[in-house]
Amino acid sequence: MEQGRALAGQYDYEFNTQTLMKNTFYVLFLAFVCSAWSASKAPNFIIIYIDDLGYADTSVQMMDGDPRTRHKFIQTPGLERLAEMGARFNAGYAPTPTCTGSRLSIQFGKSSARMQYRNVFDVLSPIQRPNGYDDEITMAEMLKASGQNYVTAMFGKGCSAMSRADQSGYDVTDENTTSGNGNGHGHWWNPNTKEPFPKDDPKRLHSLRRDSVAFINEYAGKQPFYLMVSHYAAHIPFMATDKAIERNRERWLEMGGNPEELVNEKSKANKDILYAAMIEEMDMTVGGIIDALKAKEELGNTYIIFTSDNGGGYASWREVNGVNQRFNGPLQGGKRSMFEGGLRVPTVIAGPDIEPGSECSVPIVQWDFLPTFHDLSGSSVPLGEGIDGGSLRDVFVRGNQGTVQRGAPGIIHHYTCHYHPPISSIIIGDYRMMKQLVTGETKLFNIIEDYEQVHDLSASMPEKVASMEAVRQQYVDEVDGGRIEQVYDALYDLMDEFSRRARVSYESQLAQLKAENPANLAERKAALLAEMNKTLKRNVMNKEKTRLYSESNVWKEVPYADEAKKTIEATWIDLTE
């Protein structure tokens, strides 16, 4: 024994003095091999995409210093787990303040201006893009071409302006066989047959979770995967199971709510409870995905992104200087608004190299995700041209010290909308410059120090406004983002075309009806005429609403629809046979 100890001591001495260099090399070599093996294993990517979720509509506080950036009542324990695993990106931006443009942009890594689809019902897009977007490369197609053997899936709400998911690089999807997965699934289990939701799966809250978990169970650990699960919540109509509603009602009362406010089913209190119940059940997807990855031992090799397609549709109203304004937490505006509340959305990302429980203030935008996935996947195929986003790898690793090298000269939101104030903006550094496209008026905000957008700096910093505006305009011109005058003309022409078609359809149906000569001919003729007049009247009202916006200097949404309706109803004369 003593001899063994002596020999061991002798060996230790010799090792320490004679083979140190060799051992150091060996350790470094092993570290290199392990690192290379780890790097060679392509990561998984998951995007949990929520519809109309407000910045402060979760129980995760997006900003450490501002308790207004979390909700006092809504509970999202799954998202809390994700935030503990990764980072809260407190300046995460959606591509547009409405859904369709955002859903296109996130797929292709390009701004809504470059995609030429800037808002829901973009009347200029069919003129600029008569062949649609089949020539663009989706995120799924990019990953499948990476050489890393990715399998891809999309569950839930799709994008009406894009081809079906199963024609856009997605191997697995729950798409409706005839109509895809548009917004109709947010109202009906089967939009074609108007089949209502089963009581245990309102708004597909639970089937989306089950589909996502089943996909993970099938592929995790076998090959790298990309999954996009796109909820119909929190878009209207609000839905939740009876159990979730009752659970939130009891908690609301425990927190001091007045029971008398619950007597009226349509009260704000009941609406708040229903909304919270819906988000709570939506959040179960986050927890279910985390648990599934953990069980498959793939949690450490997966990037999980939780975010929303635009600002909150259920924003609160409060009076500011005698004017009612919508707010999402401390952010002005909500869905459809070009202020921060319409574009800055809750964004939590976890994955390799992202510091657990951290907060990052570097502005990011959802068209950054495609180049990020391209970079992190180790794709052997170069990115295509015109990518506006940049890889977030450096930000994931270094947090607030990280930078993003984008293809575009800034984060540019170009909202040429005919039914809301048309505003274009650019973010460069800490500043955001906004331009009202009808009047040319500009505003400038330091969105890091003044994310509430209270202090307009345009008058005191004219040089910065001018320089940022020059960059914004040059970019919009280069990508043919569209001028607001073109949008108004396109809307007028489209409404006139719709009216022409309505007249043609009426004449055709009338001729057929006269040929049939049914017993109730007069009644059916009157019904046809009434339907045509209804259509013509609606088209004229849309034109009038657009005209009011085209002549206004407003920055916030105004009830021009009501004003247009009153004007047309006062002057409208039904067409007769």
JOTAZI-V281167 format. One record per residue. N is the residue number from 0. SS is DSSP state (A for helix, B for strand, O for the rest). PSI is psi as a letter, one per 30 degrees, with the letter a starting at -180 (NA if undefined). Layout:
<<N	SS	PSI> <N	SS	PSI>>
//
This chain:
<<0	O	e> <1	A	e> <2	A	e> <3	A	e> <4	A	e> <5	A	e> <6	A	e> <7	A	e> <8	A	e> <9	A	e> <10	A	e> <11	A	e> <12	A	e> <13	A	e> <14	A	e> <15	A	f> <16	A	f> <17	A	f> <18	O	g> <19	A	e> <20	A	e> <21	A	e> <22	A	e> <23	A	e> <24	A	e> <25	A	e> <26	A	e> <27	A	e> <28	A	e> <29	A	e> <30	A	e> <31	A	e> <32	A	e> <33	A	e> <34	A	e> <35	A	e> <36	A	e> <37	A	e> <38	A	e> <39	A	f> <40	O	j> <41	O	k> <42	O	l> <43	B	l> <44	B	k> <45	B	k> <46	B	k> <47	B	j> <48	B	j> <49	B	l> <50	O	j> <51	O	h> <52	O	k> <53	O	l> <54	O	e> <55	O	g> <56	O	h> <57	O	l> <58	O	g> <59	O	k> <60	O	j> <61	O	f> <62	O	k> <63	O	e> <64	O	g> <65	O	j> <66	A	f> <67	A	f> <68	A	g> <69	O	l> <70	O	k> <71	O	f> <72	O	e> <73	O	k> <74	O	k> <75	O	i> <76	A	e> <77	A	e> <78	A	e> <79	A	e> <80	A	e> <81	A	e> <82	A	e> <83	A	e> <84	A	f> <85	O	b> <86	B	k> <87	B	j> <88	B	j> <89	O	f> <90	O	h> <91	B	k> <92	B	k> <93	O	l> <94	O	e> <95	O	l> <96	O	g> <97	O	l> <98	A	e> <99	A	e> <100	A	e> <101	A	e> <102	A	f> <103	A	e> <104	A	e> <105	A	e> <106	A	e> <107	A	f> <108	O	g> <109	O	l> <110	O	l> <111	A	f> <112	A	e> <113	A	e> <114	A	f> <115	O	h> <116	O	j> <117	O	f> <118	O	l> <119	O	k> <120	O	h> <121	O	j> <122	O	f> <123	O	f> <124	A	e> <125	A	f> <126	A	e> <127	A	e> <128	O	i> <129	O	f> <130	O	g> <131	O	b> <132	O	g> <133	O	f> <134	O	f> <135	O	l> <136	O	j> <137	O	l> <138	A	e> <139	A	e> <140	A	e> <141	A	e> <142	A	e> <143	A	f> <144	O	g> <145	O	f> <146	O	g> <147	O	g> <148	O	h> <149	O	k> <150	B	k> <151	B	l> <152	B	k> <153	B	k> <154	B	k> <155	B	a> <156	O	k> <157	O	b> <158	O	j> <159	O	f> <160	O	f> <161	O	l> <162	O	l> <163	O	l> <164	A	e> <165	A	f> <166	A	g> <167	O	g> <168	O	g> <169	O	j> <170	O	e> <171	B	k> <172	B	l> <173	O	g> <174	O	k> <175	O	k> <176	O	f> <177	O	e> <178	O	g> <179	O	a> <180	O	i> <181	O	a> <182	A	f> <183	A	e> <184	A	f> <185	A	f> <186	O	e> <187	O	k> <188	O	e> <189	B	j> <190	O	f> <191	O	e> <192	O	g> <193	O	h> <194	B	k> <195	O	l> <196	O	k> <197	O	l> <198	O	f> <199	O	g> <200	O	h> <201	A	k> <202	A	g> <203	A	g> <204	A	e> <205	A	e> <206	A	e> <207	A	e> <208	A	e> <209	A	e> <210	A	e> <211	A	e> <212	A	e> <213	A	e> <214	A	e> <215	A	e> <216	A	e> <217	A	e> <218	A	f> <219	O	k> <220	O	f> <221	O	e> <222	O	l> <223	O	k> <224	B	l> <225	B	k> <226	B	k> <227	B	j> <228	B	j> <229	B	j> <230	O	l> <231	O	f> <232	O	k> <233	O	g> <234	O	l> <235	O	l> <236	O	k> <237	O	k> <238	O	l> <239	O	l> <240	O	l> <241	A	e> <242	A	e> <243	A	e> <244	A	e> <245	A	e> <246	A	e> <247	A	e> <248	A	e> <249	A	e> <250	A	e> <251	A	e> <252	A	e> <253	A	f> <254	O	g> <255	O	g> <256	O	k> <257	O	j> <258	A	f> <259	A	f> <260	A	f> <261	A	f> <262	O	e> <263	O	j> <264	O	f> <265	O	g> <266	O	l> <267	A	e> <268	A	e> <269	A	e> <270	A	e> <271	A	e> <272	A	e> <273	A	e> <274	A	e> <275	A	e> <276	A	e> <277	A	e> <278	A	e> <279	A	e> <280	A	e> <281	A	e> <282	A	f> <283	A	f> <284	A	e> <285	A	e> <286	A	e> <287	A	e> <288	A	e> <289	A	e> <290	A	e> <291	A	e> <292	A	e> <293	A	e> <294	A	e> <295	O	g> <296	O	h> <297	O	g> <298	A	e> <299	A	f> <300	A	g> <301	B	k> <302	B	k> <303	B	k> <304	B	k> <305	B	k> <306	B	a> <307	B	l> <308	O	f> <309	O	l> <310	O	l> <311	O	k> <312	O	f> <313	O	h> <314	O	l> <315	B	l> <316	B	k> <317	B	l> <318	B	k> <319	B	j> <320	O	h> <321	O	g> <322	B	k> <323	B	k> <324	B	k> <325	B	k> <326	B	k> <327	B	j> <328	O	b> <329	O	f> <330	B	k> <331	B	k> <332	O	l> <333	O	a> <334	O	k> <335	O	f> <336	O	k> <337	O	g> <338	O	l> <339	A	e> <340	A	f> <341	A	f> <342	A	e> <343	B	k> <344	O	l> <345	O	k> <346	O	j> <347	B	k> <348	B	k> <349	B	l> <350	O	l> <351	O	k> <352	O	f> <353	O	k> <354	O	k> <355	O	k> <356	O	g> <357	B	l> <358	B	k> <359	B	k> <360	O	g> <361	O	k> <362	O	k> <363	B	l> <364	B	l> <365	O	f> <366	O	g> <367	A	f> <368	A	e> <369	A	e> <370	A	f> <371	A	e> <372	A	e> <373	A	e> <374	A	e> <375	A	f> <376	A	f> <377	O	h> <378	O	k> <379	O	f> <380	O	k> <381	O	l> <382	O	l> <383	O	l> <384	O	l> <385	O	g> <386	O	k> <387	O	f> <388	O	l> <389	O	l> <390	O	k> <391	O	g> <392	A	e> <393	A	e> <394	A	e> <395	A	e> <396	A	e> <397	A	g> <398	A	b> <399	A	f> <400	A	f> <401	O	l> <402	O	l> <403	O	k> <404	O	j> <405	O	l> <406	O	e> <407	O	l> <408	O	g> <409	O	a> <410	B	j> <411	B	k> <412	B	j> <413	B	j> <414	B	i> <415	O	i> <416	O	k> <417	O	f> <418	O	g> <419	O	l> <420	O	k> <421	O	j> <422	B	k> <423	B	k> <424	B	l> <425	B	k> <426	B	k> <427	B	j> <428	O	b> <429	O	f> <430	B	k> <431	B	k> <432	B	k> <433	B	k> <434	B	k> <435	B	j> <436	O	f> <437	O	e> <438	O	f> <439	O	f> <440	O	k> <441	B	l> <442	B	l> <443	B	k> <444	B	k> <445	B	j> <446	O	f> <447	O	e> <448	O	f> <449	O	i> <450	O	f> <451	O	f> <452	O	h> <453	O	e> <454	O	j> <455	O	j> <456	O	g> <457	O	e> <458	O	e> <459	O	f> <460	O	h> <461	A	e> <462	A	e> <463	A	e> <464	A	e> <465	A	e> <466	A	e> <467	A	e> <468	A	e> <469	A	e> <470	A	e> <471	A	e> <472	A	e> <473	A	e> <474	A	e> <475	A	e> <476	A	e> <477	A	e> <478	O	g> <479	O	h> <480	O	f> <481	O	k> <482	O	k> <483	A	e> <484	A	e> <485	A	e> <486	A	e> <487	A	e> <488	A	e> <489	A	e> <490	A	e> <491	A	e> <492	A	e> <493	A	e> <494	A	e> <495	A	e> <496	A	e> <497	A	e> <498	A	e> <499	A	e> <500	A	e> <501	A	e> <502	A	e> <503	A	e> <504	A	e> <505	A	e> <506	A	e> <507	A	e> <508	A	e> <509	A	e> <510	A	e> <511	A	e> <512	A	e> <513	A	e> <514	A	e> <515	A	e> <516	O	h> <517	O	l> <518	O	e> <519	O	h> <520	A	e> <521	A	e> <522	A	e> <523	A	e> <524	A	e> <525	A	e> <526	A	e> <527	A	e> <528	A	e> <529	A	e> <530	A	e> <531	A	e> <532	A	e> <533	A	e> <534	A	e> <535	A	e> <536	A	e> <537	A	e> <538	A	e> <539	A	e> <540	A	e> <541	A	e> <542	A	e> <543	A	e> <544	A	e> <545	A	e> <546	A	e> <547	A	e> <548	A	e> <549	A	f> <550	O	g> <551	O	l> <552	O	g> <553	O	l> <554	O	f> <555	O	l> <556	O	k> <557	O	l> <558	O	h> <559	A	f> <560	A	e> <561	A	e> <562	A	e> <563	A	e> <564	A	e> <565	A	e> <566	A	e> <567	A	e> <568	A	f> <569	A	f> <570	A	f> <571	O	k> <572	O	k> <573	O	k> <574	O	k> <575	O	l> <576	O	NA>>
//
